[in-house]
Amino acid sequence: MRRLARVLAAGLLALAGTGPVAAQDDILAMTRTKEEIQAAIGADRAAFGRLFMDYLRRQPRASSGRMLVSFTVAPDGQVSEAAIVASPFADAPLEAGVVAQFQRLRFQAREVPVFTHPGFPVYFALPQGKVAPPVAAPAAKDIPGVPAPTPQSPVRGWE
């Protein structure tokens, strides 16, 4: 499989008539970047925080957790699909609100292929001073390389 990838890459480089550095730049220009995704979602951070605060009013014994959201961005910058992949909350209004908020996100329109993120982590943390209940809500499986939530911010992702 790796050999096939090297042969295909060599063929693409030969067609382009450029070296590996230029090919990498072209590939990166053909997709949504991590920074672009963080900026778009971070711009709506307060809306996600409001959703979690509403959840805490409905569920006073709730705890912190990580929700994974899959979403698809069209070349025009609109989110065409969003869905909850994993959630420890089991709260339909919170999950529906998060999906709706992702669908409202707008990215810069660019000539790139449709982009799908399989599971963007959104962290919800209890406000400072609020103690988690003795029996914690079920947690989503840990994902290697993804940091745990901190009490400083009710919502985190990709930091």
C-alpha positions as CSV (number, residue, x, y, z in Angstrom):
1,M,0.0,0.0,0.0
2,R,2.8,2.4,0.8
3,R,4.5,1.6,-2.4
4,L,1.3,2.4,-4.3
5,A,1.1,5.7,-2.5
6,R,4.7,6.5,-3.4
7,V,4.1,5.6,-7.1
8,L,1.0,7.7,-7.2
9,A,2.8,10.6,-5.5
10,A,5.7,10.3,-7.9
11,G,3.2,10.3,-10.8
12,L,1.5,13.4,-9.5
13,L,4.8,15.2,-9.1
14,A,5.8,14.3,-12.6
15,L,2.5,15.6,-13.9
16,A,2.9,18.8,-12.0
17,G,6.6,19.2,-12.9
18,T,7.4,20.3,-9.3
19,G,9.2,19.0,-6.3
20,P,7.7,17.5,-3.1
21,V,7.5,20.9,-1.2
22,A,5.3,22.4,-3.9
23,A,3.1,19.3,-4.0
24,Q,2.6,19.5,-0.2
25,D,1.6,23.1,-0.4
26,D,-0.9,22.3,-3.2
27,I,-2.4,19.5,-1.2
28,L,-2.8,21.7,1.9
29,A,-4.4,24.4,-0.2
30,M,-7.0,21.9,-1.4
31,T,-8.6,21.3,2.1
32,R,-9.8,23.0,5.2
33,T,-7.0,23.7,7.7
34,K,-7.0,23.0,11.4
35,E,-6.7,26.7,12.1
36,E,-9.6,27.5,9.8
37,I,-11.8,25.0,11.6
38,Q,-10.8,26.2,15.1
39,A,-11.5,29.8,14.1
40,A,-15.0,29.1,12.8
41,I,-16.0,27.0,15.8
42,G,-14.2,29.3,18.3
43,A,-16.2,32.3,16.9
44,D,-19.3,30.6,18.2
45,R,-17.8,29.5,21.5
46,A,-20.3,31.5,23.6
47,A,-23.3,29.9,21.9
48,F,-22.0,26.4,22.9
49,G,-21.4,27.7,26.4
50,R,-25.1,28.9,26.6
51,L,-26.3,25.5,25.4
52,F,-24.3,23.8,28.3
53,M,-25.6,26.3,30.9
54,D,-29.2,25.5,29.8
55,Y,-28.3,21.8,30.2
56,L,-27.0,22.5,33.7
57,R,-30.2,24.2,34.7
58,R,-32.2,21.1,33.5
59,Q,-29.6,18.6,35.0
60,P,-28.3,20.2,38.2
61,R,-26.3,17.0,39.1
62,A,-24.6,17.0,35.7
63,S,-20.8,16.8,35.2
64,S,-18.3,17.8,32.6
65,G,-17.8,15.8,29.4
66,R,-16.6,15.6,25.8
67,M,-18.9,15.4,22.9
68,L,-17.7,14.4,19.4
69,V,-19.4,16.0,16.5
70,S,-19.0,14.9,12.8
71,F,-19.6,17.6,10.3
72,T,-19.3,18.3,6.6
73,V,-18.3,21.6,5.0
74,A,-19.2,22.3,1.4
75,P,-16.9,24.4,-0.8
76,D,-19.3,27.4,-0.4
77,G,-18.4,27.3,3.4
78,Q,-21.8,26.1,4.6
79,V,-22.1,23.0,6.9
80,S,-24.2,20.6,5.0
81,E,-24.3,17.8,7.6
82,A,-23.6,17.6,11.3
83,A,-24.2,14.7,13.8
84,I,-23.3,13.7,17.3
85,V,-20.8,10.8,17.1
86,A,-20.4,10.3,20.9
87,S,-21.8,12.1,23.9
88,P,-21.8,11.3,27.6
89,F,-24.8,13.6,28.3
90,A,-27.8,11.7,27.0
91,D,-29.7,14.9,26.7
92,A,-31.7,15.4,23.5
93,P,-32.0,19.3,23.8
94,L,-28.3,19.7,24.4
95,E,-27.3,17.4,21.5
96,A,-29.9,18.9,19.1
97,G,-28.6,22.4,20.1
98,V,-25.0,21.4,19.4
99,V,-26.0,19.9,16.0
100,A,-28.0,23.1,15.1
101,Q,-25.1,25.3,16.1
102,F,-22.7,23.4,13.9
103,Q,-25.1,23.7,11.0
104,R,-25.1,27.5,11.5
105,L,-21.3,27.6,11.3
106,R,-19.9,29.4,8.2
107,F,-16.5,28.8,6.8
108,Q,-14.7,30.9,4.1
109,A,-15.9,29.9,0.6
110,R,-13.0,28.3,-1.2
111,E,-12.4,26.1,-4.2
112,V,-11.7,23.0,-2.2
113,P,-13.3,19.6,-2.1
114,V,-16.1,18.8,0.4
115,F,-14.5,18.4,3.8
116,T,-15.8,16.0,6.5
117,H,-14.4,16.0,10.0
118,P,-15.2,12.6,11.6
119,G,-15.3,13.7,15.2
120,F,-14.5,17.2,16.4
121,P,-14.1,17.2,20.2
122,V,-16.2,19.8,22.0
123,Y,-15.5,19.9,25.7
124,F,-18.1,21.1,28.2
125,A,-16.8,21.8,31.7
126,L,-18.5,22.8,34.9
127,P,-18.2,26.4,35.9
128,Q,-15.5,27.2,38.5
129,G,-16.8,26.5,42.0
130,K,-19.4,24.0,40.9
131,V,-18.5,20.5,42.2
132,A,-19.2,17.4,40.1
133,P,-21.8,15.1,41.6
134,P,-20.7,12.0,43.5
135,V,-21.9,9.7,40.7
136,A,-20.5,11.0,37.4
137,A,-22.4,10.8,34.1
138,P,-21.0,8.1,31.7
139,A,-18.0,9.4,29.8
140,A,-17.2,8.9,26.1
141,K,-14.1,6.8,25.4
142,D,-10.8,8.6,25.8
143,I,-9.2,9.6,22.6
144,P,-5.4,9.6,22.5
145,G,-3.9,13.0,22.0
146,V,-7.0,15.0,23.0
147,P,-6.6,17.0,26.2
148,A,-9.1,16.8,29.1
149,P,-11.4,19.7,29.8
150,T,-10.4,22.4,32.2
151,P,-12.7,24.4,34.5
152,Q,-11.4,27.7,33.0
153,S,-13.7,27.5,30.0
154,P,-17.1,25.8,29.5
155,V,-16.2,24.8,26.0
156,R,-12.9,23.7,24.4
157,G,-11.8,22.1,21.3
158,W,-8.6,21.3,19.5
159,E,-6.4,23.4,21.9
